[in-house]
C-alpha cells in the first residue's frame, strides 16, 4: 500500500496533532507525552483520558523493525485501550517481528 499523499513528507508529529485534536473534541483530556517528555515516553506518544477510559497511543509514519520494541512496550502500559497508528504500510522486517496480539491493525488487545 502506498503512503497517502496527505502524509508524504510530513512529520510524525502531524499525526500526533491530528489525534490530539480529535480526542480533545470528543471530550478527552490529552497529554502529548512525545512533546512533554520524549526521552521517557515508554512507547506512549499520547495519553487520552476521560472519567471512564484511559487510551494510550503510539504513532508512526512507516513502522520499521526497530519500532517493534516501542510497540511491545505500549502493549504493557496500564490503560483501557492501547492504539498503534501508522500512515504507511510497515516494512516486511517489522511484520516478521513478534508483535503483541492486536484486535486490528491499530488497536492492541
C-alpha positions in Angstrom: 0.0 0.0 0.0 1.4 3.4 -1.0 1.5 6.2 1.5 -1.3 8.7 1.2 -0.3 12.0 -0.4 -1.6 13.6 2.8 1.2 12.2 4.9 4.0 12.1 2.3 7.0 14.1 3.5 5.2 15.2 6.7 6.5 14.6 10.2 5.1 12.1 12.6 4.2 15.0 14.9 1.4 15.9 12.5 -0.3 12.6 13.2 0.0 13.4 16.9 -1.5 16.8 16.4 -4.5 15.4 14.4 -5.1 12.7 17.0 -4.8 15.2 19.9 -7.4 17.5 18.3 -9.8 14.6 17.6 -9.6 13.2 21.1 -9.9 16.6 22.7 -13.0 17.3 20.5 -14.5 14.1 21.9 -14.0 15.3 25.5 -10.8 13.6 26.4 -8.0 15.3 28.4 -5.0 14.7 26.2 -1.3 14.7 27.2 1.2 14.8 24.3 4.0 12.9 26.0 6.0 12.9 22.8 6.3 16.7 23.2 6.4 16.9 27.0 8.9 14.2 27.8 10.1 12.4 24.7 13.1 10.6 26.3 10.8 8.9 28.9 7.7 8.3 26.8 8.0 4.5 27.2 6.1 3.7 23.9 3.3 6.3 24.5 3.1 9.4 22.3 -0.4 10.5 23.5 -2.4 9.7 26.7 -6.1 10.4 26.4 -8.3 10.3 29.5 -11.9 10.8 30.4 -13.7 9.7 33.6 -14.4 6.2 32.1 -11.3 5.4 30.0 -7.6 5.8 29.5 -6.3 5.4 26.0 -2.6 5.4 25.1 -1.4 5.9 21.5 1.8 5.4 19.6 2.0 6.8 16.1 4.4 6.1 13.2 4.5 7.2 9.6 6.0 3.9 8.4 7.0 1.3 11.1 10.3 -0.4 10.7 11.8 -3.4 12.6 13.4 -1.2 15.3 9.9 0.2 16.1 8.7 -3.2 17.5 10.3 -2.5 20.8 8.1 0.5 21.3 5.1 -1.4 20.3 5.9 -4.2 22.8 6.3 -1.6 25.5 3.0 0.1 24.5 1.3 -3.3 24.9 2.3 -3.5 28.5 1.1 0.0 29.5 -1.8 0.1 32.0 -4.7 1.5 30.0 -8.2 0.7 29.0 -7.1 0.8 25.3 -3.8 0.9 23.5 -3.8 2.1 19.9 -0.9 1.9 17.4 -1.4 4.2 14.4 0.6 4.2 11.2 0.2 6.0 7.9 2.1 3.8 5.5 2.5 0.0 5.2 5.0 -1.3 7.7 8.2 -2.8 6.4 8.5 -6.6 5.8 11.0 -6.8 8.7 8.5 -5.1 11.0 5.9 -7.7 10.1 8.3 -10.5 10.8 8.9 -9.5 14.4 6.9 -10.9 17.2 4.2 -8.4 17.7 1.6 -8.2 20.6 -1.8 -9.6 19.9 -3.8 -7.0 18.0 -7.6 -6.6 17.7 -7.0 -4.8 14.4 -4.2 -3.1 12.6 -4.5 -0.2 15.0 -5.5 -1.4 18.4 -3.6 -3.7 20.8 -5.7 -6.2 22.7 
